[in-house]
């Protein structure tokens, strides 16, 4: 945890969908009192960014390829 506390949670893989966006990512299975959080890796997998003004995900646009 950010405060230095250590906790244990189960982890796994999941297919994650939100509207038109879909990706596979590693997940931490929360317990009832835990907060829900969409991580930056999932947003990258969606190729999406958060539109804070409209409170929704939007396409990030073309991704550069090396």
C-alpha positions as CSV (number, residue, x, y, z in Angstrom):
1,X,0.0,0.0,0.0
2,X,1.1,3.6,-0.5
3,X,1.3,4.0,3.3
4,X,3.7,1.1,3.7
5,X,1.0,-1.3,5.0
6,X,1.2,-4.9,3.5
7,X,-2.0,-6.7,2.5
8,X,-2.6,-10.0,0.6
9,X,-5.0,-10.3,-2.3
10,X,-5.6,-13.0,-5.0
11,X,-4.3,-12.1,-8.5
12,X,-5.1,-13.4,-11.9
13,X,-5.9,-12.5,-15.5
14,X,-9.2,-11.1,-16.8
15,X,-10.8,-9.9,-20.0
16,X,-11.8,-6.3,-19.3
17,X,-14.4,-4.4,-21.2
18,X,-15.7,-0.9,-20.9
19,X,-18.0,0.4,-23.6
20,X,-16.2,-0.1,-26.9
21,X,-12.8,-0.8,-25.2
22,X,-11.5,-4.3,-24.5
23,X,-8.2,-5.8,-23.3
24,X,-6.7,-8.6,-21.3
25,X,-4.8,-7.6,-18.2
26,X,-3.4,-8.8,-14.8
27,X,-5.9,-8.1,-12.0
28,X,-6.0,-8.0,-8.2
29,X,-9.2,-9.4,-6.9
30,X,-10.6,-6.9,-4.4
31,X,-12.4,-7.6,-1.2
32,X,-15.8,-6.0,-0.4
33,X,-14.4,-3.0,1.4
34,X,-11.6,-2.3,-1.2
35,X,-11.7,0.6,-3.6
36,X,-12.0,-0.1,-7.3
37,X,-9.3,1.2,-9.5
38,X,-8.6,1.1,-13.3
39,X,-4.9,1.1,-13.7
40,X,-2.7,2.8,-16.3
41,X,-1.8,-0.6,-17.9
42,X,-5.4,-1.3,-18.5
43,X,-5.9,2.2,-20.1
44,X,-2.9,1.5,-22.3
45,X,-4.4,-1.9,-23.3
46,X,-7.6,-0.1,-24.2
47,X,-5.6,2.5,-26.2
48,X,-7.7,5.0,-24.3
49,X,-7.4,8.2,-22.3
50,X,-9.7,9.5,-19.6
51,X,-11.8,12.6,-20.6
52,X,-12.2,14.1,-17.1
53,X,-14.5,16.8,-18.3
54,X,-17.0,14.3,-19.8
55,X,-16.1,11.6,-17.3
56,X,-15.6,8.9,-19.9
57,X,-12.9,7.0,-21.8
58,X,-12.0,8.2,-25.3
59,X,-9.7,6.7,-28.0
60,X,-6.1,7.7,-27.5
61,X,-5.5,7.8,-31.3
62,X,-2.8,6.1,-33.3
63,X,0.0,4.5,-31.3
64,X,3.6,5.0,-32.4
65,X,5.4,1.8,-33.5
66,X,9.1,1.3,-33.1
